[in-house]
Amino acid sequence: MKNKKRSPVLLIVLTLICVSAIIAAAYYGQLYKKDSESFESYRGKSDEVVGSLNSKLESSGSEIARLQDEVNRLNEEKAAIQADFDRLTEDAALKVDPEIKQSLEEQLRELTEKSLELELRIKEKDAMVSELTAQLRLAQDNLDKLKELYEEEAVYDINTQYDIVNRLNSLLRNTPYYEIEEVPDPPLTDENGEPLLDEEGNPQTVTKKVYYRISLYYEDLMNGHHFSFDADTAWHTASLVKLPFALSIFEAASDYAEEHPEEYEKMLAAAVRYEESKPDTPPPLKTQKDENGETIVLPPPLYAGTDYPYDFYKEFAYLERESFQSGSGKIIEGGEGVVYSHLKLFEYLLRFSDNVAYYRLKEAYGTELHRALVRRLECGPMSSSLASISARDGGKVLRATYDFMLAGRTYSEFMYEAMTHSGQSVMIADVVAPTPCAHKYGWDKGNYHDAAIIYDERPYVLVILTDMDTGSGEINAYIQSIVRQIVKLHESFK
């Protein structure tokens, strides 16, 4: 008999068992040096989990191999009978006995049914092995995460760490899902191989679960403890792009003001004089007919500012025909002809993620400073494209933002005030309240993000990137449950 093929799942299982045993043994030895008493308790718990999983995997792997052997044997038997059947029916010189033909057909049918039944059992076992393998990978991932956390010299309660990391990994790997209807490939068929159609004559669909994706990055800004999940995957930045843009301009504006204090004071004085000269009641807006006979609002008088390169008191008036931007923001709600200083645009950009403000400020100050910032921070995806970001990139931007705010620069307080009064607080800020939280959110089609600096006794950053753009109660509850675990992880180091 020919050599039987083993299921590739079995090989994967055996490999995982060996690798996990080697890594676990090596890591246990290192960890033992740090906290003998805690480790003994943890090792008992971990050994029990890993041992149980390995036992189940070995048993399932043996069962799959046995079933695969049986399927191979049946297929060989079917092939032999089919060859006899084909030879008899195709040989025109012979008169095939109907009883023989019927007997062969019945044998083929029975073997086919038995083979299909065994293949179904193999699929069930494969599914079981996949689940057990995922659990084993989760257990190993927990070890890896703990290894990162315990690189520091200090010793913590390892049992507490294990429970938190395990819970975090479970939440992050088991995201919510939504269902779609799609035509499978290949399409569904009946017993005769004919495609199954719906009432309208279209191929029948099946319900498919689509699981949402998530990336996360946490870092304690005081001691460097960090936890990440899929932190290097590239996402569309959505409105998170506005944070490094604003930071880059505020850094440059602060540099200039501190290097040229006299120019800065003159700029402020000119802005005050203009403000004092304005009438108490703004003049009514003027209108006129355009070439199509439609009434349009004319620009109101605006303060053009000084020659100072970062004169944030220059003014801008919102006119729909010139400045409309779809998406988030407050400016379009204010109506046409409303006047905003550039400083107010920055506030709206950070608090309400205003798209009109962002595009007007980009026109005024460009994106070169923004690009230079992400290069300086050695960002990953964001260095290639400002429209891309990873969770780790977000962590780097937040650390730079924290450093800027902490340094007491010219625009540090303004940026802190704007970011701690964000108009969308449901993901992170509401969970950590009343602890101050300076954050920037991003919400667009296919993207639902938040990036925050939490001003705990030991400040830390947290970046959550997802495609959960429904922003529903279920989604927000799921994200908040993750944030609560991060808070527990952070507090466990105190």
C-alpha positions in Angstrom: 0.0 0.0 0.0 1.2 3.5 -0.8 2.5 5.9 1.9 -0.4 7.8 3.5 -0.4 11.6 3.6 -0.7 13.2 7.0 -2.9 16.2 7.6 -0.7 19.4 7.6 -2.6 20.5 10.7 -0.9 17.6 12.6 2.5 18.9 11.6 1.7 22.4 12.7 0.3 21.1 16.0 3.5 19.1 16.8 5.7 22.0 15.8 3.8 24.4 18.1 4.0 21.9 21.0 7.8 21.6 20.6 8.3 25.4 20.2 6.0 26.3 23.1 7.8 23.8 25.4 11.2 25.2 24.5 10.3 28.8 24.9 8.3 28.3 28.0 11.2 26.4 29.6 13.7 29.0 28.7 11.5 31.9 30.0 10.5 30.1 33.2 14.2 29.8 34.1 14.8 33.6 33.6 11.6 34.6 35.4 12.4 32.4 38.4 15.4 34.5 39.2 13.2 37.6 39.6 10.5 36.3 42.0 10.8 32.8 43.2 7.7 32.7 45.4 5.3 34.3 42.9 6.8 32.3 40.0 6.2 28.9 41.7 2.5 29.8 41.9 2.4 31.1 38.3 4.3 28.1 36.9 1.8 25.7 38.4 -1.1 27.6 36.8 0.7 27.9 33.5 2.0 24.3 33.4 -1.5 23.1 34.0 -3.0 25.1 31.2 -0.2 24.3 28.7 -0.2 20.6 29.7 -3.9 20.3 29.2 -3.7 22.0 25.8 -0.8 19.8 24.6 -2.6 16.6 25.7 -5.8 17.6 23.8 -3.7 18.5 20.7 -1.8 15.2 20.7 -5.1 13.3 21.1 -6.8 15.3 18.3 -3.7 14.9 16.1 -3.7 11.1 16.5 -7.4 10.9 15.8 -7.0 13.0 12.6 -4.1 10.8 11.4 -6.2 7.7 12.0 -9.2 9.2 10.1 -7.0 10.3 7.3 -5.6 6.8 6.9 -9.2 5.4 6.7 -10.1 8.0 4.1 -7.1 7.1 2.0 -7.9 3.4 2.3 -11.5 4.0 1.2 -10.4 6.2 -1.7 -8.1 3.4 -2.9 -10.9 0.9 -2.6 -13.2 3.2 -4.5 -10.7 3.7 -7.2 -10.3 -0.1 -7.7 -14.0 -0.6 -8.0 -14.4 2.4 -10.2 -11.8 1.0 -12.5 -13.6 -2.4 -12.7 -16.9 -0.6 -13.3 -15.5 1.6 -16.1 -13.8 -1.4 -17.8 -17.0 -3.5 -17.8 -19.3 -0.7 -19.0 -16.9 0.6 -21.7 -16.1 -2.8 -23.2 -18.8 -3.1 -25.9 -17.8 -6.8 -26.6 -19.0 -7.9 -23.2 -22.5 -8.1 -22.0 -22.4 -6.9 -18.5 -24.6 -8.7 -16.0 -27.1 -6.1 -14.6 -26.8 -7.7 -11.2 -23.0 -7.2 -11.3 -23.4 -3.6 -12.5 -25.9 -2.9 -9.7 -23.7 -4.5 -7.1 -20.7 -2.3 -8.2 -22.9 0.8 -8.1 -24.1 0.0 -4.6 -20.5 -0.6 -3.4 -19.4 2.7 -4.9 -22.3 4.6 -3.3 -21.7 3.0 0.1 -18.0 3.8 -0.1 -18.6 7.4 -1.2 -21.1 8.0 1.7 -18.6 6.5 4.2 -15.7 8.6 2.8 -17.8 11.8 3.0 -18.8 11.0 6.6 -15.1 10.5 7.5 -14.1 13.7 5.8 -16.7 15.5 7.7 -15.3 14.1 11.0 -11.9 15.2 9.9 -13.1 18.7 9.3 -14.6 18.7 12.8 -11.3 17.5 14.3 -9.4 20.1 12.2 -11.7 22.8 13.7 -11.0 21.5 17.2 -7.3 21.5 16.5 -7.5 25.1 15.2 -9.2 26.2 18.4 -6.8 24.4 20.6 -3.9 25.8 18.6 -5.3 29.3 19.0 -5.5 28.7 22.8 -1.9 27.5 22.9 -0.8 30.5 20.9 -2.7 32.8 23.3 -1.0 31.1 26.3 2.4 31.6 24.5 1.6 35.2 23.7 0.8 35.8 27.3 4.3 34.6 28.2 5.8 36.9 25.5 3.8 39.9 26.8 4.9 39.2 30.4 8.5 38.9 29.2 8.3 42.4 27.9 6.8 43.7 31.1 9.4 42.0 33.3 12.5 43.3 31.5 12.7 45.9 34.2 14.6 45.3 37.4 11.6 45.8 39.7 9.5 42.8 40.7 5.7 42.8 40.7 2.9 40.3 41.5 3.3 38.0 38.5 -0.1 36.3 39.1 -1.8 39.6 38.8 0.1 40.4 35.6 -0.8 37.0 34.1 -4.5 37.4 34.8 -4.6 40.9 33.3 -2.6 40.1 30.2 -4.6 36.9 29.6 -7.8 38.9 29.8 -6.4 41.6 27.5 -5.3 39.1 24.9 -8.6 37.3 25.0 -10.5 40.6 24.4 -8.2 41.7 21.6 -8.4 38.4 19.8 -12.2 38.0 20.2 -13.5 41.2 18.6 -17.1 41.9 17.8 -18.4 40.9 14.4 -21.1 41.7 11.9 -22.7 39.4 9.4 -22.9 39.6 5.6 -24.6 37.5 2.9 -22.3 36.3 0.1 -22.1 33.7 -2.6 -19.6 31.0 -1.5 -16.7 30.0 -3.8 -17.5 27.4 -5.1 -21.2 28.1 -5.2 -23.6 25.8 -3.3 -24.9 22.8 -5.4 -27.4 20.0 -5.0 -26.7 16.3 -5.0 -26.5 16.3 -8.8 -23.9 19.1 -8.8 -26.3 21.7 -10.1 -26.0 25.2 -8.5 -28.6 26.1 -5.9 -30.6 29.2 -6.8 -32.8 31.6 -4.9 -36.3 32.6 -5.9 -35.0 35.2 -8.3 -32.7 32.7 -10.0 -29.5 34.0 -8.4 -26.9 31.7 -6.7 -27.8 31.0 -3.1 -25.9 33.0 -0.5 -24.5 32.0 2.9 -24.2 34.1 6.1 -20.6 35.0 6.9 -19.3 36.5 10.1 -16.8 39.4 9.5 -14.7 40.1 12.6 -13.6 43.7 13.3 -9.9 44.4 13.6 -8.0 46.3 16.3 -4.5 47.5 17.1 -3.3 48.8 20.5 -0.3 50.4 22.0 0.2 51.3 25.7 3.3 52.8 27.4 4.0 54.1 30.8 5.8 57.4 30.2 7.7 57.2 33.5 9.2 53.7 33.5 8.8 52.5 29.9 6.5 49.6 30.7 4.5 48.8 27.5 2.0 46.5 26.0 1.1 46.2 22.4 -1.2 44.2 20.1 -0.7 44.3 16.3 1.0 47.6 16.9 2.9 47.9 13.6 -0.1 47.3 11.2 -0.8 50.3 9.0 -4.2 52.0 9.2 -5.7 55.0 7.6 -5.0 57.9 10.0 -8.5 59.4 9.6 -8.5 62.5 11.8 -5.6 61.4 13.9 -3.5 63.1 11.2 -4.5 66.4 12.8 -2.6 65.8 16.0 1.0 65.6 14.6 0.1 68.4 12.1 -0.9 70.7 15.0 2.0 69.6 17.1 4.5 70.4 14.3 3.1 73.9 13.9 3.0 74.6 17.6 6.6 73.5 18.1 7.8 75.7 15.3 5.7 78.7 16.5 7.0 78.2 20.0 10.6 78.1 18.8 10.1 81.3 16.8 8.4 83.1 19.7 11.1 82.1 22.2 13.9 83.1 19.8 12.3 86.4 18.7 10.4 87.6 21.8 10.2 91.2 20.6 8.6 90.3 17.3 6.2 88.0 19.2 5.2 90.9 21.6 4.7 93.2 18.6 2.4 90.7 16.9 0.3 90.3 20.1 0.1 94.1 20.5 -1.1 94.5 16.9 -3.8 91.9 17.4 -5.0 93.6 20.6 -5.2 97.0 18.8 -7.3 95.4 16.0 -9.6 93.7 18.5 -10.2 97.0 20.3 -11.0 98.8 17.1 -13.7 96.3 16.1 -17.3 97.5 16.5 -19.3 95.9 19.3 -21.8 94.6 16.8 -20.5 93.1 13.6 -21.8 94.7 10.4 -24.5 92.8 8.5 -23.2 90.4 5.8 -23.4 91.6 2.2 -24.8 89.4 -0.5 -25.0 89.5 -4.3 -26.2 87.4 -7.2 -23.8 85.1 -9.0 -23.7 84.3 -12.7 -26.5 81.8 -12.2 -28.7 84.3 -10.4 -28.2 82.6 -7.0 -27.6 84.7 -3.9 -24.1 84.3 -2.4 -22.6 85.7 0.8 -19.6 88.1 0.3 -16.6 87.8 2.5 -16.7 90.1 5.6 -13.8 92.4 6.6 -11.0 90.3 8.0 -7.8 90.9 10.0 -4.9 90.1 7.7 -2.4 90.0 10.5 1.2 91.0 10.5 4.3 89.7 8.7 5.0 87.5 11.8 5.3 83.9 10.4 3.0 82.4 13.1 0.4 85.1 13.5 -2.5 83.0 14.8 -4.7 86.0 15.1 -5.2 86.3 11.3 -8.8 85.7 10.4 -10.8 83.4 8.2 -14.4 83.6 7.2 -16.4 80.4 6.4 -18.1 80.6 2.9 -19.7 77.4 1.8 -18.8 77.8 -1.9 -15.1 78.2 -1.0 -14.5 76.3 2.1 -17.0 73.5 2.6 -15.5 70.1 3.7 -17.6 67.0 4.4 -17.2 65.1 7.6 -16.7 66.2 11.1 -16.6 69.7 12.5 -18.4 72.6 14.0 -17.7 75.4 11.5 -20.2 74.3 8.9 -22.9 74.3 11.7 -22.1 78.0 12.4 -23.2 79.1 9.0 -21.7 81.4 6.3 -19.8 84.5 7.1 -18.7 83.6 10.6 -15.2 84.7 11.3 -12.5 82.6 13.1 -8.9 83.4 14.0 -6.3 80.8 13.2 -6.0 80.1 16.9 -9.7 79.3 17.0 -9.2 77.1 14.0 -6.5 75.1 15.9 -8.9 74.8 18.9 -11.7 73.4 16.6 -9.2 71.1 14.9 -8.2 69.5 18.2 -11.5 69.6 20.1 -14.0 68.8 17.3 -11.7 67.4 14.6 -13.0 70.1 12.3 -12.2 69.4 8.7 -12.8 73.0 7.5 -10.2 74.2 10.1 -7.7 71.5 9.1 -7.8 72.3 5.4 -7.6 76.1 5.9 -4.6 75.7 8.3 -2.9 73.4 5.8 -3.3 76.1 3.2 -1.8 78.6 5.6 1.1 76.6 7.0 1.7 73.7 4.7 2.7 70.1 5.6 6.5 70.3 5.5 6.8 70.7 9.3 4.4 67.8 9.7 6.5 65.6 7.5 9.7 66.6 9.3 8.1 65.7 12.6 7.2 62.1 11.7 10.6 61.6 10.2 12.3 62.9 13.4 10.1 60.6 15.5 11.1 57.7 13.2 7.5 56.7 12.7 6.8 53.6 10.6 3.8 53.8 8.2 3.4 57.6 8.8 6.9 58.3 7.5 5.9 56.9 4.2 2.5 58.6 4.0 0.7 61.0 6.3 -2.5 59.1 5.5 -1.1 56.0 7.3 -0.5 55.3 10.9 0.3 52.4 13.2 -0.5 52.1 16.9 3.2 52.4 17.6 3.4 55.5 15.5 0.6 57.0 17.5 2.5 56.2 20.7 5.5 58.1 19.4 3.4 61.2 18.5 1.7 61.1 21.9 5.1 61.0 23.7 6.3 64.0 21.7 3.1 65.8 22.5 3.5 65.0 26.2 7.0 66.3 26.2 5.9 69.5 24.4 3.1 70.1 26.9 5.4 69.4 29.9 8.1 71.8 28.7 5.9 74.8 29.2 6.4 76.2 25.7 4.5 79.2 24.3 1.6 77.1 23.0 1.8 74.2 25.4 -1.0 75.2 27.6 -3.3 76.0 24.7 -2.7 72.5 23.2 -3.3 70.9 26.6 -6.6 72.8 27.1 -7.9 71.9 23.7 -7.0 68.2 23.9 -8.4 67.8 27.4 -11.8 69.2 26.2 -12.3 67.0 23.2 -15.8 66.7 21.9 -15.7 62.9 21.6 -14.8 61.2 24.9 -16.6 57.8 24.7 -13.7 55.5 23.9 -10.9 56.4 26.5 -11.6 59.6 28.3 -14.9 58.5 29.8 -13.3 55.4 31.2 -10.4 57.1 32.9 -12.3 60.1 34.2 -11.9 62.1 36.4 -8.2 61.6 35.6 -7.3 64.3 33.0 -7.0 62.9 29.5 -5.6 64.8 26.5 -6.6 63.0 23.4 -7.4 63.1 19.7 -10.0 60.9 18.1 -10.4 59.8 14.4 -13.7 58.6 13.0 -14.2 58.0 9.3 -15.6 55.3 7.1 -13.8 52.1 8.1 -11.9 53.8 10.9 -12.7 54.4 14.6 -9.6 55.5 16.5 -8.5 57.3 19.7 -5.1 58.3 21.0 -4.7 59.6 24.5 -2.3 60.9 27.1 -3.7 59.9 30.6 -2.4 62.2 33.3 -2.2 59.6 36.1 0.3 59.9 38.9 2.5 58.2 36.3 1.3 59.5 33.0 0.8 57.0 30.2 -0.2 56.9 26.6 -2.8 54.6 25.0 -3.6 54.3 21.3 -6.5 52.2 20.0 -7.0 51.8 16.2 -10.0 49.9 14.9 -12.3 49.6 11.9 -15.4 49.6 14.1 -16.9 52.7 12.4 -20.5 52.1 13.5 -19.5 53.6 16.9 -22.5 51.7 18.3 -23.2 51.1 22.0 -21.9 47.5 21.6 -18.7 48.7 20.0 -18.0 51.4 22.6 -18.7 49.0 25.4 -16.2 46.6 23.9 -13.5 49.3 23.5 -14.1 50.5 27.0 -13.7 47.0 28.4 -10.2 47.0 26.9 -9.4 50.4 28.3 -10.4 49.2 31.8 -8.0 46.3 31.5 -5.2 48.7 30.4 -6.0 50.9 33.5 -5.7 47.7 35.7 -2.4 46.8 34.0 -1.0 50.3 34.6 -2.2 50.4 38.2 -0.7 47.0 38.9 2.8 48.5 38.6 2.3 51.0 41.4 
